[in-house]
Amino acid sequence: MGPERRRAPRYSIIADAEVTEIASETKLSARTSDLSAGGCFLDMINPSPEGTEIVVRISRTDATFAARGKVVFQFPNMGMGVMFTNVPTSQQAVLEKWLEELSGGG
């Protein structure tokens, strides 16, 4: 097994997500299972190919987080790993609040 490549701790989270492929404007439904400051894993039957540029929107309780990302790996019929490539300042606070809650700090 290789060294850990993640730069930030990841936390288990179950939330609804919507993925929009930027090039085709295709919208796909998914659910998150892991979230970190750098990305997330999305559970879905038909994941997008590696390298696909996307916008991901994650809805949890009374807030929604949206950011641009890129598919960095995928498992057919299971889901895909997404690296956030552009998190707007307004969305950073939502992400940080969720991560604090998930880590047991909030």
Biopython code that builds the backbone (N, CA, C, O; Angstrom):
import numpy as np
from Bio.PDB.StructureBuilder import StructureBuilder

atoms = [
    (1, "MET", "N", (0.841, -1.178, 0.000)),
    (1, "MET", "CA", (0.000, 0.000, 0.000)),
    (1, "MET", "C", (0.887, 1.242, 0.000)),
    (1, "MET", "O", (1.859, 1.307, 0.752)),
    (2, "GLY", "N", (0.560, 2.226, -0.837)),
    (2, "GLY", "CA", (1.365, 3.423, -0.976)),
    (2, "GLY", "C", (1.125, 4.416, 0.153)),
    (2, "GLY", "O", (0.225, 4.235, 0.974)),
    (3, "PRO", "N", (1.927, 5.451, 0.185)),
    (3, "PRO", "CA", (1.761, 6.471, 1.228)),
    (3, "PRO", "C", (0.445, 7.224, 1.057)),
    (3, "PRO", "O", (-0.096, 7.310, -0.046)),
    (4, "GLU", "N", (-0.056, 7.760, 2.150)),
    (4, "GLU", "CA", (-1.283, 8.551, 2.133)),
    (4, "GLU", "C", (-1.064, 9.785, 1.274)),
    (4, "GLU", "O", (-0.101, 10.522, 1.487)),
    (5, "ARG", "N", (-1.955, 10.028, 0.292)),
    (5, "ARG", "CA", (-1.789, 11.156, -0.611)),
    (5, "ARG", "C", (-2.651, 12.347, -0.239)),
    (5, "ARG", "O", (-2.446, 13.440, -0.766)),
    (6, "ARG", "N", (-3.605, 12.164, 0.651)),
    (6, "ARG", "CA", (-4.503, 13.264, 0.989)),
    (6, "ARG", "C", (-3.770, 14.336, 1.781)),
    (6, "ARG", "O", (-2.917, 14.034, 2.616)),
    (7, "ARG", "N", (-4.112, 15.591, 1.509)),
    (7, "ARG", "CA", (-3.491, 16.714, 2.192)),
    (7, "ARG", "C", (-4.295, 17.179, 3.392)),
    (7, "ARG", "O", (-3.788, 17.930, 4.224)),
    (8, "ALA", "N", (-5.545, 16.742, 3.490)),
    (8, "ALA", "CA", (-6.413, 17.191, 4.577)),
    (8, "ALA", "C", (-7.201, 15.999, 5.103)),
    (8, "ALA", "O", (-7.510, 15.079, 4.346)),
    (9, "PRO", "N", (-7.532, 16.005, 6.400)),
    (9, "PRO", "CA", (-8.335, 14.906, 6.930)),
    (9, "PRO", "C", (-9.700, 14.861, 6.258)),
    (9, "PRO", "O", (-10.266, 15.895, 5.903)),
    (10, "ARG", "N", (-10.216, 13.663, 6.090)),
    (10, "ARG", "CA", (-11.543, 13.533, 5.501)),
    (10, "ARG", "C", (-12.496, 13.012, 6.561)),
    (10, "ARG", "O", (-12.109, 12.307, 7.493)),
    (11, "TYR", "N", (-13.742, 13.381, 6.386)),
    (11, "TYR", "CA", (-14.766, 13.031, 7.366)),
    (11, "TYR", "C", (-15.945, 12.391, 6.651)),
    (11, "TYR", "O", (-16.298, 12.772, 5.535)),
    (12, "SER", "N", (-16.537, 11.425, 7.308)),
    (12, "SER", "CA", (-17.704, 10.749, 6.776)),
    (12, "SER", "C", (-18.900, 11.689, 6.843)),
    (12, "SER", "O", (-19.159, 12.306, 7.876)),
    (13, "ILE", "N", (-19.618, 11.792, 5.746)),
    (13, "ILE", "CA", (-20.797, 12.657, 5.671)),
    (13, "ILE", "C", (-21.755, 12.066, 4.637)),
    (13, "ILE", "O", (-21.338, 11.626, 3.565)),
    (14, "ILE", "N", (-23.022, 12.064, 4.970)),
    (14, "ILE", "CA", (-24.035, 11.638, 4.014)),
    (14, "ILE", "C", (-24.897, 12.859, 3.714)),
    (14, "ILE", "O", (-25.580, 13.379, 4.597)),
    (15, "ALA", "N", (-24.862, 13.308, 2.475)),
    (15, "ALA", "CA", (-25.644, 14.473, 2.065)),
    (15, "ALA", "C", (-25.953, 14.352, 0.574)),
    (15, "ALA", "O", (-25.218, 13.708, -0.174)),
    (16, "ASP", "N", (-27.044, 14.976, 0.158)),
    (16, "ASP", "CA", (-27.403, 14.996, -1.256)),
    (16, "ASP", "C", (-26.457, 15.908, -2.019)),
    (16, "ASP", "O", (-26.009, 16.930, -1.501)),
    (17, "ALA", "N", (-26.158, 15.530, -3.250)),
    (17, "ALA", "CA", (-25.272, 16.334, -4.089)),
    (17, "ALA", "C", (-25.801, 16.362, -5.513)),
    (17, "ALA", "O", (-26.485, 15.445, -5.968)),
    (18, "GLU", "N", (-25.463, 17.436, -6.194)),
    (18, "GLU", "CA", (-25.760, 17.557, -7.614)),
    (18, "GLU", "C", (-24.460, 17.897, -8.326)),
    (18, "GLU", "O", (-23.727, 18.797, -7.916)),
    (19, "VAL", "N", (-24.189, 17.171, -9.384)),
    (19, "VAL", "CA", (-22.976, 17.378, -10.175)),
    (19, "VAL", "C", (-23.388, 17.917, -11.538)),
    (19, "VAL", "O", (-24.294, 17.378, -12.174)),
    (20, "THR", "N", (-22.729, 18.973, -11.986)),
    (20, "THR", "CA", (-22.948, 19.476, -13.340)),
    (20, "THR", "C", (-21.620, 19.396, -14.081)),
    (20, "THR", "O", (-20.639, 20.023, -13.680)),
    (21, "GLU", "N", (-21.594, 18.620, -15.165)),
    (21, "GLU", "CA", (-20.402, 18.555, -15.995)),
    (21, "GLU", "C", (-20.329, 19.857, -16.791)),
    (21, "GLU", "O", (-21.264, 20.192, -17.518)),
    (22, "ILE", "N", (-19.233, 20.585, -16.659)),
    (22, "ILE", "CA", (-19.136, 21.922, -17.239)),
    (22, "ILE", "C", (-19.221, 21.894, -18.770)),
    (22, "ILE", "O", (-19.938, 22.702, -19.358)),
    (23, "ALA", "N", (-18.514, 20.993, -19.407)),
    (23, "ALA", "CA", (-18.471, 20.984, -20.874)),
    (23, "ALA", "C", (-19.833, 20.666, -21.496)),
    (23, "ALA", "O", (-20.221, 21.293, -22.481)),
    (24, "SER", "N", (-20.551, 19.712, -20.937)),
    (24, "SER", "CA", (-21.814, 19.271, -21.531)),
    (24, "SER", "C", (-23.047, 19.838, -20.832)),
    (24, "SER", "O", (-24.162, 19.716, -21.339)),
    (25, "GLU", "N", (-22.848, 20.457, -19.665)),
    (25, "GLU", "CA", (-23.939, 20.955, -18.825)),
    (25, "GLU", "C", (-24.873, 19.832, -18.356)),
    (25, "GLU", "O", (-26.019, 20.086, -17.984)),
    (26, "THR", "N", (-24.379, 18.596, -18.377)),
    (26, "THR", "CA", (-25.145, 17.458, -17.894)),
    (26, "THR", "C", (-25.238, 17.516, -16.382)),
    (26, "THR", "O", (-24.233, 17.711, -15.699)),
    (27, "LYS", "N", (-26.461, 17.343, -15.853)),
    (27, "LYS", "CA", (-26.667, 17.340, -14.402)),
    (27, "LYS", "C", (-26.874, 15.908, -13.927)),
    (27, "LYS", "O", (-27.639, 15.151, -14.523)),
    (28, "LEU", "N", (-26.187, 15.547, -12.854)),
    (28, "LEU", "CA", (-26.261, 14.204, -12.300)),
    (28, "LEU", "C", (-26.528, 14.286, -10.798)),
    (28, "LEU", "O", (-26.052, 15.201, -10.125)),
    (29, "SER", "N", (-27.285, 13.333, -10.286)),
    (29, "SER", "CA", (-27.536, 13.275, -8.850)),
    (29, "SER", "C", (-26.535, 12.340, -8.191)),
    (29, "SER", "O", (-26.106, 11.349, -8.782)),
    (30, "ALA", "N", (-26.170, 12.670, -6.956)),
    (30, "ALA", "CA", (-25.211, 11.850, -6.213)),
    (30, "ALA", "C", (-25.452, 12.043, -4.727)),
    (30, "ALA", "O", (-26.309, 12.826, -4.316)),
    (31, "ARG", "N", (-24.682, 11.318, -3.928)),
    (31, "ARG", "CA", (-24.649, 11.511, -2.483)),
    (31, "ARG", "C", (-23.197, 11.514, -2.063)),
    (31, "ARG", "O", (-22.380, 10.768, -2.602)),
    (32, "THR", "N", (-22.882, 12.357, -1.098)),
    (32, "THR", "CA", (-21.517, 12.361, -0.594)),
    (32, "THR", "C", (-21.353, 11.247, 0.427)),
    (32, "THR", "O", (-22.315, 10.838, 1.077)),
    (33, "SER", "N", (-20.132, 10.764, 0.559)),
    (33, "SER", "CA", (-19.827, 9.829, 1.649)),
    (33, "SER", "C", (-18.613, 10.308, 2.437)),
    (33, "SER", "O", (-18.461, 9.954, 3.606)),
    (34, "ASP", "N", (-17.749, 11.104, 1.819)),
    (34, "ASP", "CA", (-16.574, 11.678, 2.483)),
    (34, "ASP", "C", (-16.424, 13.127, 2.042)),
    (34, "ASP", "O", (-16.755, 13.487, 0.912)),
    (35, "LEU", "N", (-15.912, 13.962, 2.966)),
    (35, "LEU", "CA", (-15.687, 15.369, 2.661)),
    (35, "LEU", "C", (-14.401, 15.818, 3.342)),
    (35, "LEU", "O", (-14.126, 15.441, 4.481)),
    (36, "SER", "N", (-13.615, 16.630, 2.632)),
    (36, "SER", "CA", (-12.414, 17.230, 3.222)),
    (36, "SER", "C", (-12.286, 18.642, 2.682)),
    (36, "SER", "O", (-13.079, 19.065, 1.842)),
    (37, "ALA", "N", (-11.293, 19.369, 3.161)),
    (37, "ALA", "CA", (-11.067, 20.726, 2.673)),
    (37, "ALA", "C", (-10.672, 20.722, 1.202)),
    (37, "ALA", "O", (-10.836, 21.731, 0.517)),
    (38, "GLY", "N", (-10.152, 19.596, 0.708)),
    (38, "GLY", "CA", (-9.667, 19.542, -0.665)),
    (38, "GLY", "C", (-10.560, 18.845, -1.656)),
    (38, "GLY", "O", (-10.299, 18.892, -2.858)),
    (39, "GLY", "N", (-11.631, 18.183, -1.178)),
    (39, "GLY", "CA", (-12.481, 17.470, -2.110)),
    (39, "GLY", "C", (-13.478, 16.577, -1.408)),
    (39, "GLY", "O", (-13.707, 16.696, -0.205)),
    (40, "CYS", "N", (-14.071, 15.674, -2.186)),
    (40, "CYS", "CA", (-15.084, 14.783, -1.629)),
    (40, "CYS", "C", (-15.179, 13.520, -2.475)),
    (40, "CYS", "O", (-14.636, 13.448, -3.578)),
    (41, "PHE", "N", (-15.886, 12.522, -1.931)),
    (41, "PHE", "CA", (-16.218, 11.331, -2.704)),
    (41, "PHE", "C", (-17.714, 11.350, -2.911)),
    (41, "PHE", "O", (-18.476, 11.563, -1.969)),
    (42, "LEU", "N", (-18.139, 11.126, -4.151)),
    (42, "LEU", "CA", (-19.547, 11.139, -4.493)),
    (42, "LEU", "C", (-19.987, 9.745, -4.905)),
    (42, "LEU", "O", (-19.450, 9.163, -5.847)),
    (43, "ASP", "N", (-20.979, 9.213, -4.183)),
    (43, "ASP", "CA", (-21.560, 7.915, -4.517)),
    (43, "ASP", "C", (-22.547, 8.111, -5.656)),
    (43, "ASP", "O", (-23.490, 8.894, -5.537)),
    (44, "MET", "N", (-22.331, 7.399, -6.768)),
    (44, "MET", "CA", (-23.240, 7.490, -7.907)),
    (44, "MET", "C", (-23.023, 6.302, -8.833)),
    (44, "MET", "O", (-21.919, 5.764, -8.921)),
    (45, "ILE", "N", (-24.085, 5.899, -9.523)),
    (45, "ILE", "CA", (-24.019, 4.729, -10.405)),
    (45, "ILE", "C", (-23.165, 4.998, -11.640)),
    (45, "ILE", "O", (-22.385, 4.138, -12.048)),
    (46, "ASN", "N", (-23.304, 6.177, -12.238)),
    (46, "ASN", "CA", (-22.580, 6.503, -13.471)),
    (46, "ASN", "C", (-21.640, 7.683, -13.253)),
    (46, "ASN", "O", (-21.964, 8.808, -13.636)),
    (47, "PRO", "N", (-20.474, 7.443, -12.640)),
    (47, "PRO", "CA", (-19.547, 8.556, -12.404)),
    (47, "PRO", "C", (-18.983, 9.109, -13.703)),
    (47, "PRO", "O", (-18.907, 8.412, -14.715)),
    (48, "SER", "N", (-18.593, 10.366, -13.653)),
    (48, "SER", "CA", (-17.977, 11.026, -14.812)),
    (48, "SER", "C", (-16.548, 10.509, -14.986)),
    (48, "SER", "O", (-15.935, 10.052, -14.022)),
    (49, "PRO", "N", (-16.015, 10.579, -16.204)),
    (49, "PRO", "CA", (-14.639, 10.120, -16.449)),
    (49, "PRO", "C", (-13.609, 10.970, -15.710)),
    (49, "PRO", "O", (-13.850, 12.141, -15.417)),
    (50, "GLU", "N", (-12.469, 10.370, -15.417)),
    (50, "GLU", "CA", (-11.359, 11.107, -14.806)),
    (50, "GLU", "C", (-11.032, 12.329, -15.653)),
    (50, "GLU", "O", (-11.050, 12.270, -16.882)),
    (51, "GLY", "N", (-10.734, 13.428, -14.985)),
    (51, "GLY", "CA", (-10.374, 14.657, -15.672)),
    (51, "GLY", "C", (-11.550, 15.565, -15.992)),
    (51, "GLY", "O", (-11.349, 16.710, -16.398)),
    (52, "THR", "N", (-12.779, 15.074, -15.818)),
    (52, "THR", "CA", (-13.966, 15.879, -16.122)),
    (52, "THR", "C", (-14.057, 17.063, -15.160)),
    (52, "THR", "O", (-13.961, 16.888, -13.945)),
    (53, "GLU", "N", (-14.240, 18.255, -15.699)),
    (53, "GLU", "CA", (-14.426, 19.473, -14.905)),
    (53, "GLU", "C", (-15.904, 19.555, -14.522)),
    (53, "GLU", "O", (-16.782, 19.393, -15.368)),
    (54, "ILE", "N", (-16.164, 19.806, -13.253)),
    (54, "ILE", "CA", (-17.538, 19.807, -12.762)),
    (54, "ILE", "C", (-17.803, 20.976, -11.817)),
    (54, "ILE", "O", (-16.886, 21.652, -11.351)),
    (55, "VAL", "N", (-19.072, 21.183, -11.556)),
    (55, "VAL", "CA", (-19.519, 22.009, -10.430)),
    (55, "VAL", "C", (-20.286, 21.050, -9.534)),
    (55, "VAL", "O", (-21.177, 20.337, -9.994)),
    (56, "VAL", "N", (-19.938, 21.036, -8.260)),
    (56, "VAL", "CA", (-20.634, 20.169, -7.314)),
    (56, "VAL", "C", (-21.368, 21.037, -6.304)),
    (56, "VAL", "O", (-20.826, 22.015, -5.790)),
    (57, "ARG", "N", (-22.618, 20.659, -6.027)),
    (57, "ARG", "CA", (-23.436, 21.333, -5.018)),
    (57, "ARG", "C", (-23.851, 20.280, -4.001)),
    (57, "ARG", "O", (-24.495, 19.289, -4.348)),
    (58, "ILE", "N", (-23.480, 20.498, -2.746)),
    (58, "ILE", "CA", (-23.800, 19.569, -1.668)),
    (58, "ILE", "C", (-24.784, 20.258, -0.731)),
    (58, "ILE", "O", (-24.527, 21.360, -0.248)),
    (59, "SER", "N", (-25.909, 19.601, -0.480)),
    (59, "SER", "CA", (-26.931, 20.173, 0.401)),
    (59, "SER", "C", (-26.985, 19.375, 1.687)),
    (59, "SER", "O", (-27.088, 18.148, 1.680)),
    (60, "ARG", "N", (-26.913, 20.111, 2.809)),
    (60, "ARG", "CA", (-26.912, 19.468, 4.126)),
    (60, "ARG", "C", (-27.659, 20.375, 5.092)),
    (60, "ARG", "O", (-27.367, 21.568, 5.183)),
    (61, "THR", "N", (-28.605, 19.821, 5.800)),
    (61, "THR", "CA", (-29.443, 20.567, 6.742)),
    (61, "THR", "C", (-29.938, 21.855, 6.100)),
    (61, "THR", "O", (-30.714, 21.802, 5.146)),
    (62, "ASP", "N", (-29.511, 23.003, 6.597)),
    (62, "ASP", "CA", (-30.041, 24.266, 6.085)),
    (62, "ASP", "C", (-29.038, 25.032, 5.233)),
    (62, "ASP", "O", (-29.196, 26.237, 5.038)),
    (63, "ALA", "N", (-28.019, 24.365, 4.727)),
    (63, "ALA", "CA", (-27.003, 25.065, 3.934)),
    (63, "ALA", "C", (-26.630, 24.256, 2.692)),
    (63, "ALA", "O", (-26.795, 23.037, 2.646)),
    (64, "THR", "N", (-26.126, 24.968, 1.694)),
    (64, "THR", "CA", (-25.636, 24.337, 0.470)),
    (64, "THR", "C", (-24.237, 24.862, 0.186)),
    (64, "THR", "O", (-23.970, 26.057, 0.313)),
    (65, "PHE", "N", (-23.346, 23.948, -0.201)),
    (65, "PHE", "CA", (-21.974, 24.279, -0.567)),
    (65, "PHE", "C", (-21.823, 24.022, -2.059)),
    (65, "PHE", "O", (-22.254, 22.979, -2.550)),
    (66, "ALA", "N", (-21.217, 24.954, -2.787)),
    (66, "ALA", "CA", (-20.990, 24.776, -4.217)),
    (66, "ALA", "C", (-19.561, 25.176, -4.567)),
    (66, "ALA", "O", (-19.047, 26.180, -4.076)),
    (67, "ALA", "N", (-18.928, 24.377, -5.422)),
    (67, "ALA", "CA", (-17.558, 24.664, -5.844)),
    (67, "ALA", "C", (-17.276, 23.972, -7.170)),
    (67, "ALA", "O", (-17.945, 23.009, -7.544)),
    (68, "ARG", "N", (-16.280, 24.480, -7.864)),
    (68, "ARG", "CA", (-15.789, 23.793, -9.065)),
    (68, "ARG", "C", (-14.844, 22.694, -8.627)),
    (68, "ARG", "O", (-14.196, 22.787, -7.584)),
    (69, "GLY", "N", (-14.778, 21.657, -9.437)),
    (69, "GLY", "CA", (-13.883, 20.563, -9.120)),
    (69, "GLY", "C", (-13.503, 19.777, -10.357)),
    (69, "GLY", "O", (-13.922, 20.082, -11.474)),
    (70, "LYS", "N", (-12.699, 18.760, -10.121)),
    (70, "LYS", "CA", (-12.249, 17.884, -11.196)),
    (70, "LYS", "C", (-12.280, 16.459, -10.684)),
    (70, "LYS", "O", (-11.879, 16.189, -9.552)),
    (71, "VAL", "N", (-12.757, 15.547, -11.519)),
    (71, "VAL", "CA", (-12.778, 14.138, -11.158)),
    (71, "VAL", "C", (-11.345, 13.615, -11.203)),
    (71, "VAL", "O", (-10.689, 13.674, -12.244)),
    (72, "VAL", "N", (-10.860, 13.100, -10.063)),
    (72, "VAL", "CA", (-9.481, 12.611, -10.021)),
    (72, "VAL", "C", (-9.398, 11.088, -10.064)),
    (72, "VAL", "O", (-8.354, 10.535, -10.410)),
    (73, "PHE", "N", (-10.482, 10.410, -9.718)),
    (73, "PHE", "CA", (-10.562, 8.965, -9.919)),
    (73, "PHE", "C", (-12.023, 8.569, -9.898)),
    (73, "PHE", "O", (-12.875, 9.299, -9.391)),
    (74, "GLN", "N", (-12.304, 7.390, -10.463)),
    (74, "GLN", "CA", (-13.674, 6.903, -10.432)),
    (74, "GLN", "C", (-13.695, 5.392, -10.365)),
    (74, "GLN", "O", (-12.797, 4.707, -10.855)),
    (75, "PHE", "N", (-14.756, 4.892, -9.739)),
    (75, "PHE", "CA", (-15.009, 3.463, -9.666)),
    (75, "PHE", "C", (-16.345, 3.223, -10.360)),
    (75, "PHE", "O", (-17.379, 3.659, -9.853)),
    (76, "PRO", "N", (-16.357, 2.536, -11.517)),
    (76, "PRO", "CA", (-17.604, 2.308, -12.229)),
    (76, "PRO", "C", (-18.671, 1.711, -11.308)),
    (76, "PRO", "O", (-18.386, 0.833, -10.493)),
    (77, "ASN", "N", (-19.889, 2.197, -11.451)),
    (77, "ASN", "CA", (-21.056, 1.748, -10.682)),
    (77, "ASN", "C", (-20.957, 2.035, -9.186)),
    (77, "ASN", "O", (-21.781, 1.542, -8.416)),
    (78, "MET", "N", (-19.959, 2.827, -8.752)),
    (78, "MET", "CA", (-19.804, 3.129, -7.326)),
    (78, "MET", "C", (-19.732, 4.626, -7.045)),
    (78, "MET", "O", (-20.453, 5.131, -6.184)),
    (79, "GLY", "N", (-18.866, 5.338, -7.767)),
    (79, "GLY", "CA", (-18.729, 6.759, -7.499)),
    (79, "GLY", "C", (-17.410, 7.316, -7.992)),
    (79, "GLY", "O", (-16.676, 6.678, -8.747)),
    (80, "MET", "N", (-17.131, 8.548, -7.531)),
    (80, "MET", "CA", (-15.925, 9.224, -8.012)),
    (80, "MET", "C", (-15.355, 10.150, -6.952)),
    (80, "MET", "O", (-16.077, 10.708, -6.126)),
    (81, "GLY", "N", (-14.037, 10.296, -7.003)),
    (81, "GLY", "CA", (-13.339, 11.220, -6.134)),
    (81, "GLY", "C", (-13.186, 12.550, -6.838)),
    (81, "GLY", "O", (-12.785, 12.608, -8.000)),
    (82, "VAL", "N", (-13.509, 13.626, -6.121)),
    (82, "VAL", "CA", (-13.471, 14.960, -6.699)),
    (82, "VAL", "C", (-12.498, 15.829, -5.911)),
    (82, "VAL", "O", (-12.530, 15.859, -4.681)),
    (83, "MET", "N", (-11.635, 16.535, -6.633)),
    (83, "MET", "CA", (-10.747, 17.517, -6.024)),
    (83, "MET", "C", (-11.349, 18.893, -6.304)),
    (83, "MET", "O", (-11.630, 19.230, -7.454)),
    (84, "PHE", "N", (-11.546, 19.690, -5.246)),
    (84, "PHE", "CA", (-12.039, 21.041, -5.447)),
    (84, "PHE", "C", (-10.949, 21.872, -6.113)),
    (84, "PHE", "O", (-9.805, 21.877, -5.659)),
    (85, "THR", "N", (-11.302, 22.578, -7.196)),
    (85, "THR", "CA", (-10.326, 23.402, -7.903)),
    (85, "THR", "C", (-10.570, 24.888, -7.701)),
    (85, "THR", "O", (-9.660, 25.695, -7.887)),
    (86, "ASN", "N", (-11.792, 25.259, -7.321)),
    (86, "ASN", "CA", (-12.106, 26.663, -7.070)),
    (86, "ASN", "C", (-13.262, 26.738, -6.087)),
    (86, "ASN", "O", (-14.408, 26.453, -6.434)),
    (87, "VAL", "N", (-12.948, 27.126, -4.857)),
    (87, "VAL", "CA", (-13.967, 27.305, -3.824)),
    (87, "VAL", "C", (-14.137, 28.804, -3.608)),
    (87, "VAL", "O", (-13.242, 29.458, -3.074)),
    (88, "PRO", "N", (-15.290, 29.357, -4.022)),
    (88, "PRO", "CA", (-15.509, 30.789, -3.815)),
    (88, "PRO", "C", (-15.411, 31.151, -2.333)),
    (88, "PRO", "O", (-15.745, 30.343, -1.466)),
    (89, "THR", "N", (-14.956, 32.360, -2.055)),
    (89, "THR", "CA", (-14.806, 32.815, -0.671)),
    (89, "THR", "C", (-16.097, 32.632, 0.114)),
    (89, "THR", "O", (-16.067, 32.227, 1.275)),
    (90, "SER", "N", (-17.231, 32.929, -0.514)),
    (90, "SER", "CA", (-18.519, 32.805, 0.169)),
    (90, "SER", "C", (-18.829, 31.359, 0.553)),
    (90, "SER", "O", (-19.576, 31.115, 1.501)),
    (91, "GLN", "N", (-18.261, 30.406, -0.176)),
    (91, "GLN", "CA", (-18.520, 28.994, 0.094)),
    (91, "GLN", "C", (-17.519, 28.392, 1.083)),
    (91, "GLN", "O", (-17.802, 27.378, 1.721)),
    (92, "GLN", "N", (-16.360, 29.016, 1.203)),
    (92, "GLN", "CA", (-15.319, 28.512, 2.100)),
    (92, "GLN", "C", (-15.824, 28.436, 3.538)),
    (92, "GLN", "O", (-15.517, 27.481, 4.252)),
    (93, "ALA", "N", (-16.594, 29.431, 3.965)),
    (93, "ALA", "CA", (-17.120, 29.448, 5.336)),
    (93, "ALA", "C", (-18.071, 28.283, 5.582)),
    (93, "ALA", "O", (-18.059, 27.689, 6.660)),
    (94, "VAL", "N", (-18.896, 27.954, 4.589)),
    (94, "VAL", "CA", (-19.819, 26.815, 4.718)),
    (94, "VAL", "C", (-19.014, 25.530, 4.885)),
    (94, "VAL", "O", (-19.297, 24.723, 5.772)),
    (95, "LEU", "N", (-18.016, 25.344, 4.035)),
    (95, "LEU", "CA", (-17.182, 24.146, 4.087)),
    (95, "LEU", "C", (-16.466, 24.037, 5.432)),
    (95, "LEU", "O", (-16.457, 22.971, 6.049)),
    (96, "GLU", "N", (-15.870, 25.129, 5.882)),
    (96, "GLU", "CA", (-15.146, 25.102, 7.160)),
    (96, "GLU", "C", (-16.076, 24.793, 8.328)),
    (96, "GLU", "O", (-15.696, 24.061, 9.242)),
    (97, "LYS", "N", (-17.287, 25.339, 8.311)),
    (97, "LYS", "CA", (-18.262, 25.075, 9.378)),
    (97, "LYS", "C", (-18.620, 23.595, 9.402)),
    (97, "LYS", "O", (-18.644, 22.978, 10.467)),
    (98, "TRP", "N", (-18.899, 23.023, 8.232)),
    (98, "TRP", "CA", (-19.237, 21.599, 8.166)),
    (98, "TRP", "C", (-18.081, 20.736, 8.671)),
    (98, "TRP", "O", (-18.292, 19.806, 9.449)),
    (99, "LEU", "N", (-16.857, 21.043, 8.228)),
    (99, "LEU", "CA", (-15.699, 20.235, 8.637)),
    (99, "LEU", "C", (-15.489, 20.314, 10.146)),
    (99, "LEU", "O", (-15.124, 19.322, 10.777)),
    (100, "GLU", "N", (-15.719, 21.486, 10.720)),
    (100, "GLU", "CA", (-15.594, 21.632, 12.171)),
    (100, "GLU", "C", (-16.636, 20.775, 12.885)),
    (100, "GLU", "O", (-16.327, 20.105, 13.870)),
    (101, "GLU", "N", (-17.870, 20.800, 12.386)),
    (101, "GLU", "CA", (-18.934, 19.981, 12.977)),
    (101, "GLU", "C", (-18.609, 18.492, 12.837)),
    (101, "GLU", "O", (-18.781, 17.725, 13.785)),
    (102, "LEU", "N", (-18.141, 18.087, 11.661)),
    (102, "LEU", "CA", (-17.849, 16.670, 11.415)),
    (102, "LEU", "C", (-16.674, 16.171, 12.228)),
    (102, "LEU", "O", (-16.599, 14.987, 12.554)),
    (103, "SER", "N", (-15.747, 17.075, 12.560)),
    (103, "SER", "CA", (-14.567, 16.670, 13.327)),
    (103, "SER", "C", (-14.865, 16.586, 14.829)),
    (103, "SER", "O", (-14.019, 16.180, 15.626)),
    (104, "GLY", "N", (-16.085, 16.979, 15.186)),
    (104, "GLY", "CA", (-16.449, 16.950, 16.604)),
    (104, "GLY", "C", (-16.168, 18.257, 17.307)),
    (104, "GLY", "O", (-16.363, 18.370, 18.517)),
    (105, "GLY", "N", (-15.707, 19.257, 16.551)),
    (105, "GLY", "CA", (-15.370, 20.534, 17.154)),
    (105, "GLY", "C", (-16.528, 21.509, 17.237)),
    (105, "GLY", "O", (-16.406, 22.559, 17.867)),
    (106, "GLY", "N", (-17.655, 21.179, 16.611)),
    (106, "GLY", "CA", (-18.762, 22.125, 16.615)),
    (106, "GLY", "C", (-19.980, 21.484, 17.024)),
    (106, "GLY", "O", (-21.026, 22.129, 17.088)),
]
sb = StructureBuilder()
sb.init_structure("model")
sb.init_model(0)
sb.init_chain("A")
sb.init_seg("    ")
for serial, (resi, resn, name, xyz) in enumerate(atoms, 1):
    if name == "N":
        sb.init_residue(resn, " ", resi, " ")
    sb.init_atom(name, np.array(xyz, "f"), 0.0, 1.0, " ", f" {name:<3s}", serial, name[0])
structure = sb.get_structure()
